[in-house]
């Protein structure tokens, strides 16, 4: 029975992988002949279709949105956020295709806020760790930063370690074609990642790491303990590189983007390494919440937040109090 379920899941993921890959190529064709607004509307329609076709997804996403935001939101607002989240899971494809076709217009319409925060961090001469969450046009950010003269190298899961490896590989290549850090376009997560990141920072360069990835460090996220990866905190403490959160959000128009660079994280060292890691990660989580609240409907990782909460409960049960890092 387990083998049968595993085979069914594997077959489903293969279909998803092929479907996403097909959508990449189809969008590259459509962007040549359709106006940006029409393509954007098409992707919104696909997000709504997915929400309605998959049983219970709409209700689950709306419930998660209510739990996360902790506000008395009406049913229509929760449904709007849910539709946005579903569309945002597909829109990375659209982001890259639109930039491929309309890069000059997109750069002209780009709004940049807080560049002085990045420059303050760079002035320390220790490199910069850029913190982001999977919201808005996060996938386009290496290209945008490169065009602004601030290239960075993202740390990413290797395509072969993801369930949709062909799609992830194609998107990575597409992004590199559009332009990013030519010397180090990406650091694939692996055994030698830490050393690569440290060397890059020692050269005064920039490395981007996502917050919304599950891991062993338990911190509060939206009022609940969540288990998140703590690599960015460890790199910051080891190298002294400042952490600058940023978000690249979609605007009202299909080509409008808003890049927000927040002030570097502030924290004090206590001398207790693991306590310091948690302290940095808690500040990172607060920054992540701030970015997500800018427009919750653009945060595609809403799908996985209960997993991080559940993993934190398991760590709490193992440790007796839920604090610290899982062994």
N, C-alpha and C positions, 0 to 999 in steps of 0.2 A: 504494500500500500504506500509506504513512504517513497519507494522508488518511482511509483506511478505518479505521485504528487510532484516529486522533484522533476520528473520528465515533463509533466504538464506545465510547470512553472518555467522550465527552461525553454520550452516551445513558445510559450506566451512572450517571454522576454526577447526571443529571437524575432518574433513578429513585430514587437515594439521597436526593436533596433532597426529592422528593415524599413518600417513605416517612417521613422524619424529621418533615416538616411534619404529615403525617397522624397520626403518633404523638403529637405535641404536643397536637393537638385531641382525640384519643382519650383521652389521659391526663387532660386537664381534665374530661372526662366521667366517667371511671372514679373519679377522686379524690372525686367527690360520693357515690359509692355503695359503694366498697370501703374496708375499713379500711387504714390505712397499711402494716401488716405484709404484707397480701396483695399490695398494689401493689409493695412492695419485693421480695418473693419473685418476682413476675412479671417484674420487670426483671432480677433475677439469672438467671432461667430464659431470658430472651431473650439475655442475654450468653453463656450456655452454648451456646444454639442457634447463635448466630453463630459461635462458636469451632469448633463441630463441623461446621457446614455449609460453611464456606469452607475449601477444601482446603489443608492445611499450615499454617493460621494458628496452631493450638494449638502445634505444634512450634516455629514461628518465635518466638512470644511467649515460650515457655518458655526457649528458647535466649537471647533477649535479656535476660530476667530474670536468668538465671544469669550472663551477662556483666556486667550492670550491678551486681548486688549483690556479686559477687566472693566469694561464700560457697559452702560445700559444702551446698547445699540439696537435699533429696530430690525425687524426681519428683513426689510428691503435693503438696508445698509449691509447686513451680514451676507445677504445673497450677492450684492454687488462686489463685495470683497472676495467672495468665493469664486465668482466668475473671473475676476481679475487674476486670482492666483492660478487658476487653470490655464488662462491665456498666457500668463507669465512663464509657465513651464515650457511653452512652445516658442515664445517670442525671442529667445536667444538666436534662433534661426533667422527670424526677420531682422533683428538688429544688425547682424553681420551683412545680410543681403542689402539692406537699405544703405549701409555705409559704403558698401562696394559700388553701388550705383550713384549715390548722392552725397559722397563724402564732403565735398566742398560746401554744400548747403547745410549739412549737419554741423560742420565745424563753425560756420557762420552763425547758426542759431544756438550754438552751445552757450549756456550760462555757467560761469565758473564762480564759485563762492568759497572764500577761505584759502586761497592760494598762499597767503601769508603764513598760514599754519604749517604747510608743508615746508616752506622756505625756512621757518624758524627751526624745524626739526633738522633740516639739511645742514644748517649752520653749525651744528654740533660736531659734524665731521665723522660720525660713526655709522653712516648709512641710515636708512629709514625702513621700518617695518610698516607696511600699509595693511590696515585691517578692514575687511569688508564682509558683508553678508550677501547671500544670493538674492538680491533684490534689484529691480529695475534692469538696466543694461550692464550688469556686472561683467558679462562676457565681452563687451565692447571696450571695457575700461583699459586694457593694455594698449589698445590701438589709440584711444583718445589721449592717454597720458603720453604716448610716444609722439603724437602730433603736437602736444604742448611742450615738448622738449624735456619731459620727465619720465622716460621709459622705466618700467619695472618688470621684474620677473615673477610670475605667479607660481606658487607651489600647488600642483594639481595631482589628483589620482591618475595613475597610468591608465590609458584606455582599457588595457587587458584586465585590469582589476575592477572594472565596472560592468554592470549587466548589459550595457548598450555600447560595447567597445567600438564598433564600426562608426557609430554616430559621433561618439566623443572624439575619436581620432580625426574624422573628417572636419569637425568643428575646430579642432586645434590647428589643423593645417590651414583652414580657411582664415582663421584669425591671424596666423603668421603671414599669410599672403598679403593681408590688409596692412600689415606693418606693426611691429612691436620691437622689443629690445633684440637687436640683431645678434649681439654677442651671446645672450642667454635668454632665448624666447620663453622657456619654461623649465622648471625643476619638477621632474616627475617624482612623486613620493616614493621613497625607498630607503635602503640602508645608508646610502651615501648622501642623502638629502641634507642632513644637518651640516655636514662639512661644506657642501656647496653653498648653502645659505650663509654660513659664517664667513667664508672667503669673499662672497659677494658684498656683504655688509662692510667688511674690512676695507674694501675698495671705495667705500662711500656711496654705494649704489642702493637701489630700492628693491625690496622683496614684498610681495603681497600674499597674505594668508587669510583664508576664510574663517570666520568665527563659527558659523552654523554647521559644524561637522561634529559628529558624536565622538566622544573620547573618554578618558578616565577622570577628568577634573570636574568636581561638582561645585557649581556656583548657582546663584539665583538668577533665573531668566524669566521675566514676566511674573515675578512673585512666587516661583516654584523652583526647587532644586532641579538643575538640568546637568547632564553629563556631557561635557564638551572637550574637544581636543585642545591641549594646552601648549602646543609647540611654539606659538607666537610669544607667549609669556616667558618660556624658557630661553628662547633666542634673545629676547629683550634683556633679561637678567644676565645672561652670559656675555653679551656683547656691548651692552649699554645703548643699543640703538633705540631711539624713540619710536613709539607706536602712534601712527596717525590714522584714525578712522576716515573712511570716505564712502560716499554713495554716488552712483551715477543713475539718476532716475529719469524715466520717460516723462515727457511733458504733454501738454494738451494736444499739440500737433504731432503728426507721425515722425517728423524729423527733429523735433525739439528734445534736447537733453539738458539736464541740470546736474552738474558735478559739484558736490558739496565736500569740502575738506574740513574736517573738524579739528579742534585743538588737540595737540598730543596728549595722550593719557598721562595723568599725574598719579604717582604712587610713591610710597616710602618703603625703603628696605628695612626689614627687621633683623636680618641675619639668619632667620629660619627659612631655608630654601623653599620648602614645600608651602609654608605659610605665605611666602612672598609670591610664589606662583599663583596661589589661589587669589591673593589680593589683586594681582595684575589682571587675572582672568575675570574677576568680579567687575573691575573697571571696564574691561573689554565687553562684558555682557551688557553693562549699562549703555555703552556706546552703541552696541548692536540694537538694543531696544529703541534707542533714539532714532537710528537709521530706519528701522522697520516702521516706526510710527509715522514717519514722513508720508508714507502711502502703503498701508498694510496689504492692499490688493496687488502690489508689485513683488511681494515676498514669496517666492515659489517654495521656500523651505517650510512653509506652514504645514505641508504634508507630513513632515517628519518630527514635529516638535514633541508629540506624545512619546515617541520612541526615546528621546533624550530624557524626558521626565521619568519614564519607566526604568531606563538604565540607571538613573540617579537613585531610584528607590532600591534597586538591586545592590548598588555600591553601598548604600546606607545600611542595608541588612548585613552585608559582609563586614563592614567596618564598625558597626555598632552605633554610629552617630551620623554617618553620611558625609562627614567632612574629610577633606584630603583627597588623595588619589588612590584609585583602585590598585591593588597589588597585581 
